[in-house]
Amino acid sequence: MFKPGSAFNYSNINTILFGLVVEKVARQPLAAFIRRNSLRPEHLTDTLSPPPPGSRPACPGYTRDTADGKLTNATRWNRHGAGPRAR
């Protein structure tokens, strides 16, 4: 741990918990809720996450948030957990 303001540690846990709450309240998978309440009403027909299997990401992503602190390509990391996505 560290004193507030002395370091930075990023976590997606708030986003994951929000998704779980939406699923519980809406009684449907998050993807279905987003599709029904956001994508369809706005006519967003080509919005995908994650990219379809076998496709290339549109924009690579890099991080130094690794054990050794070296710049690492994180484009295919699992956004819901740590480390590279299983292939």
C-alpha positions as CSV (number, residue, x, y, z in Angstrom):
1,M,0.0,0.0,0.0
2,F,1.0,3.6,-0.3
3,K,-0.1,7.0,1.0
4,P,-2.9,8.8,-0.9
5,G,-1.4,10.9,-3.7
6,S,2.0,9.3,-3.6
7,A,1.4,6.6,-6.2
8,F,-1.2,5.3,-8.7
9,N,-2.7,1.9,-9.1
10,Y,-5.4,1.4,-11.8
11,S,-8.3,-1.1,-11.3
12,N,-11.4,-1.9,-13.4
13,I,-13.2,-3.4,-10.4
14,N,-15.7,-0.5,-10.3
15,T,-16.7,-1.1,-13.9
16,I,-17.0,-4.9,-13.3
17,L,-19.2,-4.3,-10.2
18,F,-21.4,-1.8,-12.1
19,G,-21.9,-4.4,-14.9
20,L,-22.9,-7.1,-12.3
21,V,-25.4,-4.7,-10.7
22,V,-26.9,-3.9,-14.1
23,E,-27.2,-7.6,-14.9
24,K,-28.9,-8.3,-11.5
25,V,-31.4,-5.4,-11.7
26,A,-32.2,-5.8,-15.4
27,R,-32.3,-9.6,-15.2
28,Q,-30.4,-10.0,-18.4
29,P,-26.7,-10.2,-19.6
30,L,-25.0,-6.8,-19.7
31,A,-24.4,-7.2,-23.5
32,A,-28.1,-7.6,-24.1
33,F,-28.9,-4.6,-21.8
34,I,-26.4,-2.4,-23.7
35,R,-27.6,-3.5,-27.1
36,R,-31.3,-2.9,-26.2
37,N,-30.9,0.4,-24.3
38,S,-27.9,2.1,-26.0
39,L,-26.9,0.6,-29.3
40,R,-30.2,0.0,-31.0
41,P,-31.9,3.3,-30.0
42,E,-28.8,5.2,-31.4
43,H,-28.6,2.9,-34.5
44,L,-25.1,1.8,-33.7
45,T,-24.9,-1.3,-35.8
46,D,-21.1,-1.7,-36.1
47,T,-20.0,-1.3,-32.5
48,L,-18.2,-4.4,-31.2
49,S,-16.3,-5.3,-28.0
50,P,-14.2,-7.3,-27.9
51,P,-13.2,-7.7,-31.6
52,P,-14.4,-10.8,-33.3
53,P,-12.0,-13.8,-33.1
54,G,-9.3,-13.7,-35.8
55,S,-9.7,-9.9,-36.4
56,R,-6.9,-7.4,-35.9
57,P,-7.4,-4.7,-33.2
58,A,-7.8,-1.3,-34.7
59,C,-5.4,0.4,-32.3
60,P,-2.6,-1.2,-30.2
61,G,-2.3,-0.5,-26.5
62,Y,0.9,-0.4,-24.3
63,T,1.5,-0.4,-20.6
64,R,4.3,-0.3,-18.1
65,D,2.0,-1.8,-15.4
66,T,3.9,-5.1,-15.4
67,A,6.1,-6.8,-12.8
68,D,9.3,-5.6,-14.4
69,G,8.0,-2.2,-15.4
70,K,9.0,-2.6,-19.1
71,L,6.9,-1.3,-21.9
72,T,4.6,-4.1,-22.9
73,N,2.1,-4.5,-25.7
74,A,-1.3,-5.0,-23.9
75,T,-3.5,-4.9,-27.0
76,R,-4.8,-8.5,-26.5
77,W,-4.9,-8.5,-22.7
78,N,-8.2,-9.6,-21.1
79,R,-9.9,-6.3,-20.1
80,H,-11.7,-8.2,-17.2
81,G,-8.6,-9.5,-15.6
82,A,-4.8,-9.2,-15.4
83,G,-2.4,-10.4,-18.0
84,P,-2.5,-11.5,-21.6
85,R,-5.7,-13.0,-23.0
86,A,-5.7,-16.7,-23.5
87,R,-5.3,-17.7,-27.2
